[in-house]
Amino acid sequence: MQTQTRPSSPGRTLEHPAADEIRLESVLHALSDPMRLQIVRTLAGDGGELSCSVFELPVSKSTTTHHFRVLRENGVIQQFYRGTAKMSLLRRGDLDVLFPGLLDAVLASAAHQAERLGDG
């Protein structure tokens, strides 16, 4: 894995796969969990960087951390520190180049399912 540079606190970097290391099956695995899909939907809806603290998931803090790590290690999101905050950003550009239409299809399907099931 390659560490990508991003605005961060000195000495605090997180490991991310380089774009050419991202594999379809890894992305699909990361997106297969409802909590991780919710994180991705929130990031996609915002379109920018969000602090991990803004996500209110119905799981423990350690489980939330695990979900963010799975998304990061599989190339779906990028994370970096800004001061004491850990920021997350959807790697939409990389994913759209590597797997054209995948992210849009997954997000549209997730929105349709949420509407159908009343999960908003």
C-alpha positions in Angstrom: 0.0 0.0 0.0 1.1 3.5 -0.7 0.6 6.4 1.7 -1.0 9.3 -0.2 -0.2 12.8 0.9 -3.1 15.0 2.0 -3.2 18.1 4.3 -2.6 16.5 7.7 -1.0 16.9 11.0 2.7 16.3 10.9 3.6 12.7 11.6 0.0 11.5 11.3 -0.6 9.7 8.0 -2.9 6.8 7.1 -2.3 4.0 4.6 -4.3 4.0 1.4 -4.0 1.9 -1.7 -2.8 3.6 -4.8 -5.4 3.9 -7.5 -3.8 1.1 -9.6 -4.0 -1.2 -6.5 -7.8 -0.9 -6.1 -9.7 -4.0 -7.1 -13.3 -4.4 -8.0 -14.0 -7.2 -5.6 -12.5 -5.2 -2.7 -14.7 -2.2 -3.5 -17.8 -4.4 -3.7 -16.9 -6.0 -0.4 -16.5 -2.6 1.3 -19.8 -1.5 -0.1 -21.7 -4.7 0.9 -22.2 -3.6 4.5 -25.2 -1.4 5.3 -23.2 0.9 7.7 -20.4 1.3 5.2 -22.9 2.0 2.4 -24.5 4.6 4.6 -21.1 6.3 5.1 -20.5 6.3 1.4 -24.0 7.7 0.7 -23.4 10.5 3.1 -20.0 11.4 1.6 -21.4 11.3 -1.9 -24.3 13.5 -0.9 -22.0 16.1 0.7 -19.5 16.0 -2.1 -16.6 17.1 0.1 -14.6 16.2 3.2 -16.4 15.3 6.3 -15.2 14.7 9.9 -15.8 11.2 11.2 -17.6 12.9 14.1 -20.5 14.0 11.9 -21.5 10.4 11.2 -24.1 9.1 13.7 -24.2 5.4 13.1 -26.2 3.0 15.4 -23.0 1.1 16.3 -20.2 1.5 18.8 -17.3 3.9 18.2 -14.9 0.9 17.7 -17.3 -0.6 15.1 -17.6 2.8 13.3 -13.8 3.0 13.2 -13.7 -0.5 11.7 -16.1 0.5 9.0 -14.1 3.6 8.1 -10.9 1.5 8.0 -12.5 -1.1 5.6 -13.6 1.7 3.3 -10.1 3.3 3.4 -8.1 0.1 3.0 -10.2 -1.0 0.0 -9.8 2.3 -1.8 -13.4 3.7 -1.4 -12.5 6.7 0.8 -9.4 8.7 1.6 -8.8 9.8 5.2 -6.4 12.3 6.6 -6.0 14.4 9.8 -6.8 18.0 9.9 -5.7 19.1 13.4 -7.3 16.6 15.7 -10.1 15.8 13.3 -10.0 12.7 11.1 -11.5 13.7 7.7 -13.0 11.4 5.1 -13.4 12.0 1.4 -15.0 9.7 -1.2 -12.5 8.6 -3.8 -15.1 9.3 -6.5 -12.5 10.3 -9.2 -10.5 7.1 -8.8 -13.5 4.9 -8.6 -15.2 6.5 -11.7 -12.0 6.0 -13.8 -11.4 2.4 -12.6 -15.0 1.2 -12.6 -17.1 3.6 -14.8 -20.7 3.9 -13.6 -20.3 1.5 -10.6 -20.5 4.1 -7.9 -23.4 5.9 -9.5 -25.3 2.6 -9.9 -24.7 1.6 -6.3 -25.7 4.9 -4.9 -28.9 5.1 -7.1 -29.8 1.5 -6.1 -29.2 2.2 -2.4 -31.4 5.3 -2.7 -34.1 3.4 -4.4 -34.0 0.6 -1.8 -34.1 3.1 1.0 -37.2 4.7 -0.5 -38.8 1.4 -1.2 -38.2 0.2 2.4 -38.9 3.5 4.0 -35.4 3.9 5.3 -35.0 7.3 3.8 
